């Protein structure tokens, strides 16, 4: 495995990276390994988590593992408020849980939460210190809330704490400590407000089915796409045509955005020319949503648009595969797979990849499905998509011995479970 292949395996979280380290001298790849320890290369952290556990397991196999441990701990204090920081603190937690007291101390000294990832990093202190960890997080996060009210993402820690320690115990601990700490009290009040907002339903939702097109325009803004979709799904044919004419007449991008979102789940009832004309408009993501709407339309012009988009650099080109579902022609399996494999932008490649399996479902082709699934396994930037591909490969009895072996050490624990992996790689 050359340096680029090795780097790619670590960034994707493929089990072959760990297996390669187990069986080879990788001293020449020290910079690659260190970079993957210090930086989070997960495509979607909310879905996949970070690569911290994966990298920690990999580093354990190295004769110079102390070098990487020290480098991560040294980087904690200057980590900032991003996913790299989330990964570093999780890596340090693994060290502390293995009895590394210095790691525990450095975590406490270095936790300087920002408004974006403060709670994500704070989760580690719940695992490490239990309910005292909750109070430690609250003290530090409360200071952020007092300095910049309303800017922090709050709610995950209290939800997890209630599940771990019991609802009454979690709230009592915050209330008792808050009586003598303004920071903790500010955090407690913010958590209560977050909980209340979570259970507060938008009253307009119940009124959506009875709304006319005119009422929709008057009452539902573009930043509530779910309500626009629901109205589009339930509107009468007459009202939907009014919305389609409104889209054709619209000139302001914000008005166009509100209209194209109506047709995300329901076919545009007029000729698609107006939607096609918006497909490459990048302002306010109008083009992206216009192409989403066109995925429900069967028309030669939509097929032509798909090919034109692939050759462009607009964001909406990521939806090109979906456009061919309703505009299929023989030979398209090889075409869309070629698009996926040739794409260098990981955002667009991910969009192509998420549509590949649906494409094969709508247009079954046994001769190429296994090749598509293996390509998705190899090339998708997202381990969650990799998991879907593996599930289907198992259904088709097409999972090779080599793939099964490396899946046992994948960064995605659900993939490990999927192949029946037990235990840990031995050094």
RODO-2510 file (C-alpha; in nm, 4 decimals, decimal comma):
residues 427
     n   res          X          Y          Z
     1     x     0,0000     0,0000     0,0000
     2     x     0,1551     0,3300    -0,1036
     3     x     0,1280     0,6504     0,0992
     4     x    -0,1762     0,7842    -0,0859
     5     x    -0,3649     0,4553    -0,0587
     6     x    -0,2799     0,4327     0,3094
     7     x    -0,3904     0,7918     0,3713
     8     x    -0,7174     0,7288     0,1901
     9     x    -0,7886     0,4164     0,3957
    10     x    -0,7414     0,6134     0,7193
    11     x    -0,9554     0,9041     0,6023
    12     x    -1,2364     0,6682     0,5044
    13     x    -1,1969     0,4585     0,8185
    14     x    -1,1535     0,1337     0,6258
    15     x    -1,0441    -0,1679     0,8269
    16     x    -0,7625    -0,2351     0,5821
    17     x    -0,5734     0,0566     0,7386
    18     x    -0,5569    -0,1220     1,0738
    19     x    -0,4751    -0,4545     0,9125
    20     x    -0,1929    -0,2958     0,7155
    21     x    -0,0451    -0,1445     1,0316
    22     x    -0,0694    -0,4804     1,2040
    23     x     0,1233    -0,6582     0,9298
    24     x     0,3725    -0,3960     0,8048
    25     x     0,6339    -0,1509     0,9205
    26     x     0,4677     0,1888     0,8726
    27     x     0,7380     0,4094     1,0205
    28     x     0,7644     0,5948     0,6889
    29     x     0,3977     0,6934     0,7221
    30     x     0,4347     0,8665     1,0590
    31     x     0,3133     1,2038     0,9254
    32     x     0,0088     1,0440     0,7634
    33     x    -0,0869     0,8665     1,0862
    34     x    -0,0321     1,1747     1,3017
    35     x    -0,2422     1,3860     1,0695
    36     x    -0,5266     1,1312     1,0903
    37     x    -0,5020     1,1355     1,4705
    38     x    -0,5204     1,5135     1,4943
    39     x    -0,7826     1,5809     1,2268
    40     x    -1,1313     1,4438     1,1816
    41     x    -1,1923     1,3100     0,8321
    42     x    -1,5413     1,1712     0,8922
    43     x    -1,7785     1,2863     0,6222
    44     x    -2,0687     1,3484     0,8620
    45     x    -1,9719     1,3531     1,2302
    46     x    -2,3331     1,3611     1,3498
    47     x    -2,4023     1,0316     1,1728
    48     x    -2,0612     0,8619     1,1799
    49     x    -1,8936     1,0068     1,4862
    50     x    -1,5235     1,0922     1,4612
    51     x    -1,2374     0,8592     1,3676
    52     x    -1,0932     0,8794     1,7225
    53     x    -1,1698     0,5224     1,8333
    54     x    -1,0480     0,3860     1,5013
    55     x    -0,7217     0,5804     1,5174
    56     x    -0,6707     0,4920     1,8837
    57     x    -0,7003     0,1240     1,7992
    58     x    -0,4595     0,1656     1,5091
    59     x    -0,2020     0,3539     1,7176
    60     x    -0,2071     0,0836     1,9852
    61     x    -0,0383    -0,1458     1,7330
    62     x     0,2585     0,0852     1,6820
    63     x     0,5903     0,0510     1,8652
    64     x     0,6072     0,4314     1,8949
    65     x     0,2486     0,4792     2,0129
    66     x     0,3659     0,7118     2,2935
    67     x     0,4681     0,9629     2,0266
    68     x     0,1102     0,9858     1,8990
    69     x    -0,0383     0,9919     2,2496
    70     x     0,1824     1,2856     2,3444
    71     x     0,1086     1,4695     2,0201
    72     x    -0,2686     1,4464     2,0676
    73     x    -0,2524     1,5550     2,4318
    74     x    -0,0259     1,8467     2,3422
    75     x    -0,2782     1,9580     2,0800
    76     x    -0,5788     1,9620     2,3136
    77     x    -0,5347     2,3131     2,4497
    78     x    -0,5234     2,4809     2,1093
    79     x    -0,7907     2,2712     1,9444
    80     x    -1,0573     2,5368     1,9024
    81     x    -1,4255     2,4719     1,8369
    82     x    -1,4451     2,2222     1,5520
    83     x    -1,4618     1,8519     1,4730
    84     x    -1,0851     1,8157     1,5011
    85     x    -1,1217     1,9161     1,8661
    86     x    -1,4031     1,6653     1,9149
    87     x    -1,1787     1,3885     1,7796
    88     x    -0,8777     1,4855     1,9898
    89     x    -1,0748     1,4901     2,3138
    90     x    -1,2308     1,1532     2,2321
    91     x    -0,8840     1,0095     2,1635
    92     x    -0,7677     1,1510     2,4979
    93     x    -1,0711     0,9959     2,6691
    94     x    -0,9685     0,6536     2,5387
    95     x    -0,6260     0,7121     2,6916
    96     x    -0,7742     0,8170     3,0242
    97     x    -1,0054     0,5149     3,0343
    98     x    -0,6949     0,2991     2,9903
    99     x    -0,5458     0,4502     3,3042
   100     x    -0,3513     0,7407     3,1557
   101     x    -0,3889     0,9982     3,4381
   102     x    -0,2007     1,2690     3,2500
   103     x    -0,4585     1,2444     2,9696
   104     x    -0,7370     1,3000     3,2200
   105     x    -0,5643     1,6040     3,3664
   106     x    -0,4944     1,7520     3,0246
   107     x    -0,8583     1,7110     2,9261
   108     x    -0,9747     1,9074     3,2287
   109     x    -0,7129     2,1769     3,1823
   110     x    -0,7749     2,2123     2,8089
   111     x    -1,1555     2,2179     2,7961
   112     x    -1,2385     2,5684     2,6788
   113     x    -1,5725     2,5136     2,5064
   114     x    -1,6929     2,7184     2,2134
   115     x    -2,0564     2,7666     2,1115
   116     x    -2,0483     2,5107     1,8306
   117     x    -1,8755     2,1967     1,9629
   118     x    -1,8652     2,2661     2,3366
   119     x    -2,1262     2,0046     2,4206
   120     x    -1,9907     1,7494     2,1732
   121     x    -1,6521     1,7682     2,3447
   122     x    -1,8200     1,7776     2,6850
   123     x    -1,9743     1,4330     2,6311
   124     x    -1,6345     1,2863     2,7152
   125     x    -1,6499     1,4214     3,0694
   126     x    -1,9787     1,2386     3,1309
   127     x    -1,8053     0,9132     3,0342
   128     x    -1,5003     0,9952     3,2433
   129     x    -1,6461     1,1593     3,5560
   130     x    -2,0144     1,0731     3,5677
   131     x    -2,2441     1,3311     3,7240
   132     x    -1,9454     1,5364     3,8380
   133     x    -1,8581     1,5588     3,4714
   134     x    -2,2002     1,7152     3,4095
   135     x    -2,1248     1,9881     3,6641
   136     x    -1,7790     2,0458     3,5173
   137     x    -1,9300     2,0900     3,1697
   138     x    -2,2045     2,3153     3,3064
   139     x    -1,9523     2,5426     3,4778
   140     x    -1,7486     2,5868     3,1599
   141     x    -2,0434     2,6038     2,9177
   142     x    -2,2287     2,8433     3,1478
   143     x    -1,9446     3,0918     3,1153
   144     x    -1,9847     3,0791     2,7373
   145     x    -2,3606     3,1330     2,7651
   146     x    -2,3190     3,4346     2,9897
   147     x    -2,0594     3,5870     2,7587
   148     x    -2,2549     3,5209     2,4366
   149     x    -2,6217     3,4481     2,5141
   150     x    -2,8103     3,2445     2,2582
   151     x    -2,5104     3,1433     2,0484
   152     x    -2,4439     2,7946     2,1877
   153     x    -2,5903     2,4645     2,0742
   154     x    -2,7453     2,3313     2,3967
   155     x    -2,9439     2,0162     2,4730
   156     x    -2,7293     1,7089     2,4047
   157     x    -2,5598     1,6975     2,7442
   158     x    -2,8768     1,7203     2,9529
   159     x    -3,0480     1,4609     2,7330
   160     x    -2,7579     1,2190     2,7735
   161     x    -2,7308     1,2947     3,1471
   162     x    -3,0973     1,2149     3,2056
   163     x    -3,0516     0,8832     3,0281
   164     x    -2,7317     0,8012     3,2194
   165     x    -2,8069     0,9254     3,5711
   166     x    -3,1854     0,9587     3,5785
   167     x    -3,3900     1,2703     3,5069
   168     x    -3,4399     1,3728     3,8686
   169     x    -3,0747     1,3228     3,9635
   170     x    -2,9475     1,5245     3,6662
   171     x    -3,1753     1,8228     3,7283
   172     x    -3,1178     1,8116     4,1058
   173     x    -2,7414     1,8148     4,0579
   174     x    -2,7596     2,1203     3,8322
   175     x    -3,0081     2,2966     4,0596
   176     x    -2,8034     2,2366     4,3747
   177     x    -2,4747     2,3417     4,2162
   178     x    -2,6407     2,6366     4,0434
   179     x    -2,7369     2,7887     4,3773
   180     x    -2,3723     2,8829     4,4290
   181     x    -2,2475     2,9059     4,0694
   182     x    -2,3884     3,1642     3,8258
   183     x    -2,2307     2,9725     3,5382
   184     x    -2,4035     2,6447     3,6264
   185     x    -2,7324     2,8238     3,6858
   186     x    -2,7080     2,9884     3,3432
   187     x    -2,6448     2,6477     3,1891
   188     x    -2,9391     2,4914     3,3751
   189     x    -3,1779     2,7641     3,2569
   190     x    -3,0529     2,7265     2,8995
   191     x    -3,1120     2,3504     2,9168
   192     x    -3,4661     2,4050     3,0442
   193     x    -3,5347     2,6489     2,7597
   194     x    -3,3934     2,4006     2,5092
   195     x    -3,6141     2,1207     2,6450
   196     x    -3,9227     2,3422     2,6269
   197     x    -3,8465     2,4435     2,2671
   198     x    -3,7974     2,0797     2,1701
   199     x    -4,1509     1,9928     2,2790
   200     x    -4,3109     2,3057     2,1355
   201     x    -4,4821     2,2237     1,8057
   202     x    -4,5355     2,4719     1,5260
   203     x    -4,9126     2,5420     1,5337
   204     x    -4,9168     2,6015     1,1575
   205     x    -4,8509     2,2304     1,0924
   206     x    -5,2095     2,1355     1,1683
   207     x    -5,3402     2,4025     0,9328
   208     x    -5,1276     2,3035     0,6324
   209     x    -5,3768     2,0568     0,4735
   210     x    -5,6523     2,3208     0,4593
   211     x    -5,4396     2,6096     0,3326
   212     x    -5,4877     2,7606    -0,0094
   213     x    -5,1878     2,8590    -0,2212
   214     x    -5,2457     3,2252    -0,1331
   215     x    -5,2495     3,1457     0,2393
   216     x    -4,9317     2,9394     0,2050
   217     x    -4,7477     3,2350     0,0504
   218     x    -4,8733     3,4638     0,3225
   219     x    -4,7890     3,2428     0,6195
   220     x    -4,5063     2,9969     0,5425
   221     x    -4,1530     3,1284     0,4739
   222     x    -3,8848     2,9558     0,2667
   223     x    -3,6898     2,8524     0,5772
   224     x    -3,9610     2,6013     0,6728
   225     x    -3,9144     2,3512     0,3893
   226     x    -4,0993     2,0709     0,5674
   227     x    -4,4218     2,2735     0,5695
   228     x    -4,3795     2,3597     0,2024
   229     x    -4,3239     1,9919     0,1143
   230     x    -4,6272     1,8841     0,3148
   231     x    -4,8477     2,1405     0,1482
   232     x    -4,7236     2,0292    -0,1930
   233     x    -4,7988     1,6653    -0,1084
   234     x    -5,1547     1,7374     0,0053
   235     x    -5,2669     2,0282    -0,2153
   236     x    -5,5416     1,9815    -0,4719
   237     x    -5,4454     1,9681    -0,8394
   238     x    -5,5954     2,3147    -0,8882
   239     x    -5,3987     2,4714    -0,6033
   240     x    -5,0801     2,2956    -0,7145
   241     x    -5,1155     2,4457    -1,0623
   242     x    -5,1500     2,7887    -0,9031
   243     x    -4,8209     2,7263    -0,7236
   244     x    -4,6584     2,6147    -1,0495
   245     x    -4,7712     2,9350    -1,2223
   246     x    -4,6421     3,1305    -0,9249
   247     x    -4,3018     2,9686    -0,9741
   248     x    -4,2998     3,0580    -1,3422
   249     x    -4,3808     3,4222    -1,2589
   250     x    -4,1293     3,4510    -0,9719
   251     x    -3,8131     3,6531    -1,0283
   252     x    -3,6722     3,6982    -0,6800
   253     x    -3,4502     3,4024    -0,5719
   254     x    -3,6113     3,3848    -0,2277
   255     x    -3,9569     3,3616    -0,3820
   256     x    -3,8288     3,1034    -0,6297
   257     x    -3,6812     2,8984    -0,3456
   258     x    -4,0096     2,8912    -0,1596
   259     x    -4,1861     2,7684    -0,4722
   260     x    -3,9395     2,4996    -0,5838
   261     x    -3,9519     2,3422    -0,2387
   262     x    -4,3247     2,2824    -0,2846
   263     x    -4,2451     2,0299    -0,5595
   264     x    -3,9799     1,8284    -0,3778
   265     x    -4,2258     1,5431    -0,3129
   266     x    -4,4875     1,6042    -0,5844
   267     x    -4,4538     1,6217    -0,9611
   268     x    -4,4559     1,9677    -1,1187
   269     x    -4,7909     1,9805    -1,3038
   270     x    -4,6841     2,2051    -1,5951
   271     x    -4,4080     2,1701    -1,8589
   272     x    -4,0709     2,1593    -1,6787
   273     x    -3,9094     2,4498    -1,8642
   274     x    -3,9318     2,6863    -1,5662
   275     x    -3,7652     2,4364    -1,3329
   276     x    -3,4953     2,3562    -1,5889
   277     x    -3,4192     2,7267    -1,6276
   278     x    -3,3521     2,7439    -1,2517
   279     x    -3,1405     2,4276    -1,2305
   280     x    -2,8068     2,6067    -1,2486
   281     x    -2,8995     2,9063    -1,0299
   282     x    -2,6730     2,8842    -0,7260
   283     x    -2,8092     3,1846    -0,5347
   284     x    -2,9961     3,0702    -0,2210
   285     x    -2,9550     2,7076    -0,3428
   286     x    -3,2438     2,7579    -0,5837
   287     x    -3,0816     2,5313    -0,8430
   288     x    -3,0297     2,2480    -0,5967
   289     x    -3,3970     2,2411    -0,5013
   290     x    -3,5120     2,2889    -0,8600
   291     x    -3,3184     1,9776    -0,9625
   292     x    -3,4663     1,7903    -0,6654
   293     x    -3,8110     1,8784    -0,8012
   294     x    -3,7129     1,7705    -1,1537
   295     x    -3,6279     1,4214    -1,0258
   296     x    -4,0045     1,3505    -1,0365
   297     x    -4,0394     1,4579    -1,4004
   298     x    -4,0175     1,2380    -1,7093
   299     x    -3,9079     1,4462    -2,0062
   300     x    -3,6213     1,4273    -2,2619
   301     x    -3,5141     1,7762    -2,1576
   302     x    -3,4611     1,6555    -1,8001
   303     x    -3,2367     1,3765    -1,9247
   304     x    -3,0365     1,6281    -2,1262
   305     x    -3,0072     1,8455    -1,8153
   306     x    -2,8557     1,5560    -1,6183
   307     x    -2,5692     1,5238    -1,8662
   308     x    -2,5215     1,8987    -1,8815
   309     x    -2,5022     1,9253    -1,5029
   310     x    -2,2374     1,6524    -1,4746
   311     x    -2,0140     1,8547    -1,7041
   312     x    -2,0598     2,1714    -1,4998
   313     x    -1,9291     2,2846    -1,1622
   314     x    -2,2606     2,3849    -1,0034
   315     x    -2,3716     2,2345    -0,6728
   316     x    -2,6869     2,0843    -0,8233
   317     x    -2,4830     1,8429    -1,0376
   318     x    -2,4845     1,6100    -0,7380
   319     x    -2,8490     1,5319    -0,8192
   320     x    -2,7789     1,4215    -1,1776
   321     x    -2,8111     1,0491    -1,1038
   322     x    -3,1571     1,1034    -0,9547
   323     x    -3,2696     1,2809    -1,2728
   324     x    -3,2177     0,9613    -1,4742
   325     x    -3,4463     0,7518    -1,2552
   326     x    -3,7532     0,8791    -1,4406
   327     x    -3,5627     0,9209    -1,7656
   328     x    -3,3835     0,5867    -1,7921
   329     x    -3,2325     0,4403    -2,1071
   330     x    -3,0395     0,1145    -2,1560
   331     x    -2,6717     0,1627    -2,0729
   332     x    -2,7378     0,4105    -1,7935
   333     x    -2,6031     0,1784    -1,5226
   334     x    -2,2523     0,2100    -1,6604
   335     x    -2,2969     0,5840    -1,7151
   336     x    -2,4023     0,6709    -1,3592
   337     x    -2,1405     0,4411    -1,2070
   338     x    -1,8808     0,6157    -1,4209
   339     x    -1,9990     0,9524    -1,2922
   340     x    -1,9616     0,8338    -0,9346
   341     x    -1,6153     0,6850    -0,9798
   342     x    -1,4775     0,9840    -1,1718
   343     x    -1,6024     1,2508    -0,9284
   344     x    -1,3289     1,4147    -0,7213
   345     x    -1,5422     1,6452    -0,5061
   346     x    -1,6427     1,4390    -0,2030
   347     x    -1,9706     1,6283    -0,1531
   348     x    -2,0819     1,5529    -0,5073
   349     x    -1,9487     1,1960    -0,4914
   350     x    -2,1513     1,1416    -0,1741
   351     x    -2,4646     1,2753    -0,3454
   352     x    -2,4081     1,0429    -0,6425
   353     x    -2,3445     0,7520    -0,4064
   354     x    -2,6626     0,8002    -0,2054
   355     x    -2,8630     0,7767    -0,5300
   356     x    -2,6882     0,4720    -0,6788
   357     x    -2,8717     0,2085    -0,4769
   358     x    -3,2097     0,3680    -0,5453
   359     x    -3,1214     0,3743    -0,9144
   360     x    -3,0531    -0,0011    -0,9125
   361     x    -3,3739    -0,0630    -0,7157
   362     x    -3,5814     0,1179    -0,9740
   363     x    -3,3880    -0,0349    -1,2651
   364     x    -3,2616    -0,3774    -1,1522
   365     x    -2,9540    -0,5084    -1,3256
   366     x    -2,8022    -0,8181    -1,1665
   367     x    -2,4982    -0,8109    -1,3911
   368     x    -2,3726    -0,4765    -1,2589
   369     x    -2,5196    -0,4435    -0,9088
   370     x    -2,2382    -0,6197    -0,7246
   371     x    -1,9771    -0,4090    -0,9034
   372     x    -2,1713    -0,0944    -0,8118
   373     x    -2,1941    -0,1977    -0,4459
   374     x    -1,8228    -0,2767    -0,4250
   375     x    -1,7440     0,0586    -0,5837
   376     x    -1,9685     0,2295    -0,3303
   377     x    -1,7847     0,0453    -0,0524
   378     x    -1,4467     0,1574    -0,1873
   379     x    -1,5252     0,5126    -0,2895
   380     x    -1,8008     0,6572    -0,0744
   381     x    -1,6649     0,9168     0,1700
   382     x    -1,9341     0,8160     0,4194
   383     x    -1,9095     0,5010     0,6319
   384     x    -2,2884     0,5054     0,6734
   385     x    -2,3307     0,4642     0,2958
   386     x    -2,0617     0,1951     0,3075
   387     x    -2,2776     0,0130     0,5611
   388     x    -2,5802     0,0143     0,3275
   389     x    -2,3671    -0,1252     0,0462
   390     x    -2,2411    -0,4053     0,2707
   391     x    -2,5917    -0,4980     0,3823
   392     x    -2,6921    -0,5490     0,0205
   393     x    -2,3722    -0,7399    -0,0621
   394     x    -2,4500    -0,9771     0,2242
   395     x    -2,8050    -1,0218     0,0922
   396     x    -2,6590    -1,1116    -0,2473
   397     x    -2,4039    -1,3467    -0,0879
   398     x    -2,1344    -1,1398    -0,2574
   399     x    -1,9230    -1,0290     0,0400
   400     x    -1,5713    -1,1549    -0,0199
   401     x    -1,3473    -1,3066     0,2453
   402     x    -1,1105    -1,0097     0,2151
   403     x    -1,3888    -0,7559     0,2641
   404     x    -1,5248    -0,9439     0,5643
   405     x    -1,1787    -0,9494     0,7217
   406     x    -1,1279    -0,5756     0,6948
   407     x    -1,4861    -0,4929     0,7920
   408     x    -1,4048    -0,6436     1,1315
   409     x    -1,1882    -0,3338     1,1939
   410     x    -1,3929    -0,0665     1,0186
   411     x    -1,4313     0,2758     1,1837
   412     x    -1,8086     0,2198     1,1747
   413     x    -1,8970    -0,0123     1,4635
   414     x    -2,2257    -0,1049     1,2964
   415     x    -2,0224    -0,2488     1,0091
   416     x    -1,8217    -0,4565     1,2561
   417     x    -2,1471    -0,5870     1,4011
   418     x    -2,2833    -0,6500     1,0525
   419     x    -2,0088    -0,8967     0,9686
   420     x    -2,0240    -1,0585     1,3118
   421     x    -1,6892    -0,9274     1,4316
   422     x    -1,5919    -0,9921     1,7920
   423     x    -1,2945    -0,8880     1,9947
   424     x    -1,0124    -0,6550     1,8918
   425     x    -0,7210    -0,6804     1,6554
   426     x    -0,4177    -0,8320     1,8214
   427     x    -0,0782    -0,6690     1,8069
***
